[in-house]
Amino acid sequence: MEVHEYDRGRIVYFGKNKNLCNSWVIVPGTAILPTGLLAVAYGLTLAWLFMGIAIVSDIFMAAIEKITSKTQIVKIMDENGQVASQKKVSFWNPTVANLTLMALGSSAPEILLSVIETIGGLGGCPGELGPSTIVGSAAFNLLVISGVSVYSVSEANDINEDRD
């Protein structure tokens, strides 16, 4: 155990491992900085991140609209096997496509951060994010949202078939 005393508190290091893992994600000792400085730094960082999320969300939603607007032409045959008419239909079920792509898009940052951290730390100390990010919220977002979408669409189809 190693203790470092400061005016606003102390930092206690526990553990037998003498090899320290330096990380740019978690900065040790920020609790000893002045509160006003931390408030300004966190506020500016939060505003910067919100602006970045707004820009990326606009681009992502435009991509989803482009993907889900894909159509295909279906040929309708008559009794003789001749093409009677053609009809343009949507390639995607819009509800399932939007929810699945949104689940994937909301999980993509976590998945990419885990992959980047894993590749960057090969042969060294394991990172703070680790595989728990993928097992936790990313898998939950992708699988549960997709599952609820498929279940909801099948329920809606059952209700519509009962009406007919």
N, C-alpha and C positions, 0 to 999 in steps of 0.2 A: 504494500500500500504506500502511495506517495501523495503527499498533501502540499498544495501551493496556496498560500494565504494572500488575499488581496483586500482592498478597502471595502469593496461591496460584497465580498463572499470568499469562498474557497473552492478549489477544484481538487477532487479526490480521485486518484487513479487506482483502480483495483485490477488485479490480474497478474499472472505469473509470466505472461508473454512479454518479453522485453523489446520485441520488434514492433514498432509502431507503424500502423498503416496510415499514411497521409491521404486525405481525401479533399477534393475541392467541393464536394456536396455538403458535408457537415464541417463547420468551422468551430473547433473547440475554443472555449474561452470567451465567447461573445457575451456571456452574462456579466463579465467584468467591465464592459464598455459602458459609457454614460447612457442613461435611458433616452435622453433627447436625441442623441446621435443614432441610436438603434431605431427609434421611431421614424426619423427622417429616412434612414437607409431602407427600412422595411416598407415604408410608404412609397418611396420612389421605385423600389423593386416591384412592388405589387402593381403600381400603375403601368410600369413597363411590361409586365407579364400580361395584364389585361389587354393592353393594346396589341400585343403579339397574338393572344388567343382570338381577339376579334378579327384580325387579318386572316389568320389561318382558318377560322370558322367560315368566313366568307368564301374563301377559295374551296374549302371542303364541300360546302353546300352547293356551289356551282358545279363541282365534279359529280356530286350525287345526282343533281338534276340532269346533267348530261348523260350519265349512265342509265338512269331510270327512264329517260325519254326515248330510248332505243325502241324502234318498232320493226316489225317484219310484215311482209305481204303474204297473206294466206290465199291460196287459190281455191275457190269454191266450185266443185264439179257438179254437173247435172247427171241425170240418170244414164246417159250415153258415155260418160267418162270424159266429156268435153269440159273445158274451162268455161263456166257460166259467168263468173265474176271474180273479182279480186277484192280483198278486204284488208285494210291496214289494221293490225292489232298490236297491242303493247307486248314487248318481249318479257318484261318483268311485271310481277305483281307489285304495284307501287308500295303497298303497306309493308310487305315482307322485305322488299329491297331496301326501303328507307330505314327500317328498324335495324336490319342486319348491317347495313353500311354505317349507320350511326354507332352501333355497338362496336364495330371494328374500328371506326375512326376515334371513338372515345378511348379505346384501349391501346391504340397505336403508340401514343407517347410513352406509356408505361412499358410496353413491350420493347420499343426501341431503346429506351433508357437502360433497361436490363441487359439487352444485347450489347450495347455500347460498353457498359460497365464490365460485363463478363469478358468481352474481347480485350478491353484495355487492362484488365487485371489478371490475365492468364499467367500462371506461374507465380503469382504473388498472393497477398492476403485477399480473402474474399471481400467483396464490397458490401456496402450497407443496404443496397436495394435488394440484391439477390433474387433468387427464383421465387421468393414469396410474392413478389409483385405480380408475376404472371399467374401463379397458382391462385392468388387472392383475387384482386379486383378485376384484372384483365380477363381471366377465364370466366368470372362471374358475369361481367358485362356481356361478353360475346355469347356465352352459352345460355344464360337465363333470358336475356332479351330475345335471342333467336327462338328459344323454346316457347316463350310466351307468345311471340308473333305467330309461330306455326300453329299453336293451340288455338289462338284467337281466330285465325283464318279458318281453321277446320270447324270451329264452333259456329262461325258466321255462315259457312256453307251448309252446315246441318240445319240451321234455322231457316235459311232460304229454301232448302229442299223441302222442309216441312210445310212451308207456305204454298209451294207448288202442288 
